[in-house]
Each structure stands twice: as C-alpha cells, then as structure tokens.
Amino acid sequence: MSDSETLVASIRERLESFPDPESGRPIGSTGQLRDVTVNGDQVDVIVGITTHCQIIADEIADTIRDQVLTVATGKQVNVQTPIHERPPARLGQIGLRAKSVILVGSGKGGVGKSTVAASIALTLSRLGAKVGLMDADVYGPSIPHLLGLEGRPAISEAKKIEPIRLSREGITGQMPVMSMGFLVEPDQAVIWRGPMLHGSITQFLKDTDWGELDYLVIDMPPGTGDVALTLSQNVPITGAVVVCTPQEVALLDAIKAISMFKKVNIPIAGMVENMSGFSCPDCGKTYDIFGRGGARDKAEELGVPYLGGLPIDITLREAGDAGKLAEVVNQDARARDPFEKVVRALVRNLAAKAAAAPPKASLPTL
C-alpha cells in the first residue's frame, strides 16, 4: 500500500465516527463520507450535509478540516459539503413530514415575536433549508401582512389545504405559509372558544399540504394559552424560541412562557433579545432604549441557550408595515445579519444536541 493510500485509509478511519449534524449518527454509517483523495500535499474530502444543516456547513467543514489535519499534518486540506438528500420521516399521528418543528413564542404581546418568527423562517430558507411557516396566532394573525401575502387557500384533489406559497428572490423553492389571516377578512375578528381553536390548529398541521420540510416554524400567540398544549399533543416539538425585550417587566413574562413550555414537555431552543439597542442612522451612536443584555443574563440564570440580540431597525419596521419583510431580510445584508447569527446559533445547538444523543436502534413493532 502506498503512502497516499495509507493516508486515505487513516483519514477515512478518523472521519467515519464524525457525527452527522442532523441525526448525530456517524457519517461512516450514513453514506455521507463520499470521497477522500490525496494528491501530493493536497487532501480533498467530500462530506454530504443535508439541507437541514447546510446553514452551518462552513462550520462543519472547518471542524472536519481540523480532524483531517490531526492525521495529515502539514497538508493542504480542502473540504466540500454538497447536499446529502434525506427525506423527513412522518411526525406524530398526523403524519407531518418535517424534520424539526420550531415554535416562536413570548410571554406577552408587542415584543416583535411575529417579525422574528417570519425572519427566522426566511433566513433558514435563504441559507438553503426547506421551510414552512405556520401562523398559530388565530386571534391576531399578522404573518400575511408582514410578508405581503393574500388570497384564499384552495382544496386539492387529495382533500388537502393548499397553503399560500411565498416566492421571492433568495428563498429556497416556494415557502408554504398558512394563517387564519387567509381565511377571514382583515377587519373581521375570530371569536372562538377553546375546542374550535384546538380544531383549527390541528387542521393547519394535519390537513395542510406542507410537502417535505426541514423546518416548520410556528408563530405562537402571545401569552401562555393552550395552543402550546395542542401542538405538543399533535407533533413532537424540536424546541421553542422565546422572544423578549431587555427590560425586566418583559423578562418576567418570558419566564412564564418558558415555564409553560416546560410544563407541556417542549424543550427550550433558546432566548432571543429583540429591540436590543438602537443604532442611529444619522450619527451611528447606539442607544439602549429598553436596556441591553437582560435576556442573555436571564438565559444564563435559567440554564437555557441564548441565541442572540436583534437591534431596533427602522428598515425592518418599515418593511413589515409595507408587507415587504421578505425582500429586506433576503437582500439587505445589514438588516439580515443579526437574524443570520440567531439562526446559525439555533442550528448549531440542534446539531450539538443530536451529537450528544444520537438515535438508538430499535426493533419494529410487529
């Protein structure tokens, strides 16, 4: 065996146990370690990464490169991370085909939760994931307005609700969006008791033609109502992102939201501090109108991940009012950068969780 062949074998042995960021399983057993070649001082490695984790593919490539250098000292290492196709399994009794279900909630209204939820979905899509966005705020749906969407969902031949699909530059495919806002007139109020609310949320999940998704992002209603319980009973929730503003009165309500999610066995994916400082476009000075760092401190105190802070941005506010949030999040680098940091932190945490607890083999029930 030549020196190059020996090195290739050593690299393969080193990488076969590397965890797939989506599932946590060794990439040697999932077919994702596609190729390793050595040509003089050049080492080329190809590892397939699913669209679910393409968001952090560059970080994964850096980690793989470090692993290779432990056995290929002094070599130039090039790591490629093409897409590894893996369809999602069906979730829960309703058969939703999504790999991760992310709730975005808050303990109170007025903290920018819907804008954050929509922007997280848009950013995930822009970075290569297949994403759906569901507006579970039945009494005050605002997702259609933020995204400039209108129309009535149709019923397909398969008796499925056809969601309104958002098609904008930078979005992967056509992002399916479902909201009560598509079913009622803008000036009409929804006046329902609990069972009807439960039925509508279940129908949105079960009967909507979501297709195959990496992420279903769900914009929750404010407060600590029973929508979280309805969702937890229908599908396994990957995690909840809790949005709050920095001041103490808002943090108190965020703590209640975290408590609610924990009571219904929904993991906390992290906290996001919205309205975290205001950068004056005229003088460039930053003003902490609502304070700063309160969410980070509270997250550390509660032992939950802190995903990042989002500054007050006039451009985003104007875009949301005009129904052009998608255009700004996808095209304005300054406005989208804080959301990209939040999304990367979210996916990075999910990958770390998968690596720490990969699925165990189980026998099928006969």
N, C-alpha and C positions, 0 to 999 in steps of 0.2 A: 504494500500500500504506500503510495507517495505521500510526501509531506502535506500536500494540498488536501488529499483525500482524508488523511488523519485529522487535519484541522476541521474539515467539513463535518466529520463524524463527531468531533468534540463539541462543535458549535451546536449541532443538532441535539446532542445529549443535554447540553446546557439549557436549550430553549424549549425542549419538549414538555417540561414541567411548568413553563411560564403560564400564568392564569389568563384565560380569555376574559377580558374586562366585562363582558356582558354576563357570562354564566359562571365564571370562576373555575371552570374546568380546564385542565391542562391543554394547551393548544396542540400538543402532540397527539391527543386523542380526538380532537375535533376537526382535523384536516386543515387547520389554519396555517400551519407551518408549511408553506408551499415550496420554498426553494432556498437553498444555501449554496453559494458558489464562491470559490476563491480563485482569484487571478492575480498572481504576484502579491503586491501589497494591498490589493483591493478585495474587500469582502462584501458581497451583496446578499442581503437577506430579504425575503418576501414573506410577510405575515398578513393574512387576510383579517380584516377587522369589520365587524358587522356595522350596518348603518346606525344601529342603536348607540354605538360608541365612537363613530367617526368624529364626533365633536372633539374628542381628546386624542385622536390618532397621532398627532405630532408628539404629545407627551408619552404615549405608549412607545412610539418609535425611539425616543430618546432613552427610555428605560431598557428597551431591547438592545440598543446600541451599547449601553453600559455593560449589559450581560455578556454580549459578544466579546467586548474588549477584555474581559477577565480571562478569556482563553485565546484571544487573538491580539496579544499585546503589540502595540506599535503599528497595527494595520489601519487602513482607512476603511471605515465601515459605513455602508450605505443601506438604510432600511426603508423598504417600500411597504405601504399599508393599503393595498387595494381593498375594495369592498368584498366581504365574505357574505354571500347570501344565506340567510337563515330566516324562514318564515316564523311568525309568532304562533305559539300554541293558543288554544282557546282557554279563556279565563272564566272561572266560575260556572255557575249553572246557566248563565245567559249566553255563554259562548263568544264573548267579546274577544276579538283577535288583536290583542295589543300586548307588547312586552312589558311595558311599565305604565301604570296609572298614577298620575301625579295630581294631587289636589292643591289648589292655591286658595288659602283661606285667611281670615283675620278675625279678631275678636270684636271688631266694630266696623262700621262703615266709614267712608271718607278718607281711607289711607292709601287709595290708589291700587287696590287689590286687582280689579279687573284689567287695568292697564298693565300691571305686572304680569298677570296670567297670560294675556294676549301676547305680550312682548316675549315672554319665555317660550311660548309655542312658536312664535315667528322666528326667534333666534335658533331654536332647535332645528327648525326646518331649514333655515338658511345655511346651517352648518352641516346639513346632509342627512338628517333623520326624517323618517316618515311620521308625521304628526297630525293628530286630530285635536280639535278644540271644542269642548262642550261647556255651555253656559248653564250652570245649575242654579243660578240666581233667578228663580222663576218669577219672583215678585218685582224684581228690578233689573231685568236683563239689559246690559249695556254693551255686550260684545258686538252685536250687529252694528251699532252706531260707531264704535271705535274703529272698526275695520271697513266701514262704508259698504256694508252688505245689506241687501234687501231681497225680497222675493218670498215665495211660499214653497216649502219642501213638497216635492211630489212623492207619490207612492209608486214603487217599481212593480214590475210583473211578479217579482218574488215576494210581494207584500212587505217590502222594506221601505222605511222613510229615506228618501234621498236628501242628504244634507246639502246645505248651500256650500259651494266649493270656492275657496279663495284662491285666485290665480293672480300672482304678482311676480314681478321680476325678483329673482333671488330665492323664491320659495320652491322647495322640493316637491314636484308634482303639483296637484291641486289640493290644498289643505281643506279637509272636510270640517265644517263648522255647524253646530246645532244649538239652537237657542229658542226659548219661548218667545223671544222678540220677533221671530219669523212667523209666529202663529197668531199673534194678536196685533191689533192696530197700535201705533205708537202712543196714542192718547188714552188707551184702554187699560184699566187695572185688572190684575188677576186676583180674584178673591176666592181662595180655596181653603178648605180645611186639610188637615194632615194627610188623610188617605188619598186625596186627589193629588197632593204634592208628591207623595210617595210613588203613586202610579205614573206620574209624568216623568220623574227621574228614571224610574225603571224602564219606561218605554224609550226614553232617549238612549239609554245604554243598550237595551236588548234589540230594539226594532229599527235602529238607525243603521244604514249601510256604511259603516266606518271603513270597510276594507281591512287591509293588513297594516297595522301601525307599530312603530317603535314606541311612541309615547301618545297617550291620551291625556291631555292637560284639561283639568276640570276647574272652572272658575266657580268657587263656592259662594253661597250667600253670606253676608256678614253675620257675625254673632255666633251663637252656639246652639242652633236649631237641630232638627232631626234629620237633615239631609245627609250629614256625615254617617249617621247610623244606617240610613237607607243604602248608601253607597257601599259601606263595609259589609252589608248583608248580601250584596249582589256580586261584587268582584273583589279579588284580593288587591288591596291598595299598596302600591310600592312605597309611597311616602307623601307627607303633607308639607308644603312650603307655607310658612306663616309669615304674613306681611304685616309690618307695623311701622310706625313713625318713632323718632327717637325719644319723644318726651315721655315722662313717667306715666301719665294718665293713659296713654295709648299702650304702653308696655303692660299695664295691669290687665287690659283686655286681651292682649296677645297671650298672656299666661293662661287665661281662661280658655282660649282656643286650643292651646297646647294640651291642657288638661282634658278637654273634650275629646280630642283626637286619641289621646292615650286611653281614655275610658272605653272607646269603641275599638281598641286594638289597631289603630292606624299609626304606623311609625312616623316620626318627625324627620322629614328630609332636610330641614334646615329653616333658619330665620333669615328674612331679608329686611333690611332697614331702608324704607322708602322715604323720600324727601330728606335725604341725609346731606344737608348743606345746599347752598345756592351759590353758583358761580356767576357773578355779574358779567354780562356780555360786554359792558362798556369799559369797566376798569379792570376786570379779571380777578377781582378780590372775591374770596369765598366767605359767605355769611352763614352761620349756623342758626338759621331762623328757628328751627324746632330742636336745637341741640344736635349732638352727634355722638355716636358710639353707644347709645343706650341699648340698642338691640344686640350689639356684639357682647356687651357686658352681661346682659340678661341671658343670652345663649350660653355663655361660659358658665354662668351660675347654675343654669338648668341642665347643663351637660348635653346640649343639642348643637348640631353644626351651625355655624354662621356662614351664610353663602355670600354675603357682600352688601354694600350700600349703594343706593341709587339716588343721585342728586336731583334736586328740583330742576327741571329742564323745560324752559318755555317752548322750545321747538316741539317737544313731545306733547305738551299740553295742547298746543295749537293743532297739532296733527290729530290728536284724539278727538277734539271738538269738530274737526273738519272731516272725520272719517278716513283719515289718511295715515293711521298709525303704522300700517304695514310698509308703506313707502318709506317712511322715515327710519324705522328700525332696520330695514334692509339696505338703505342707501346712504344714510348719514353716519359715517364712522364715529364721529364724536358722540352722538346720541346712543348708538348701539353698543359702544364699548363696555359700559357698566353692566348691561344685560348679558353680554358675552361672558364676562367674568363670573356672573352668578350662575349661568348655565354650565360653564365648564366646572365650577365647584360642585354643582349638583351631580353631574355625570361622573365626575371623579369620585365623589363619595359613594355613589351607587356601585362603581367598579370596585372600590375598596371593600365594600360590604359583600359583594359577590365573591371576591377572592378570599375573604375571611370565612365565608360559609358557603362553599360550593354545594350544589345539589347532590344528595346521596342517591345511589342506585336503589330502586325499589321494585318489588315484584308486582306484576299486574294483578288486579283483582279478577278472578275467574267467576 
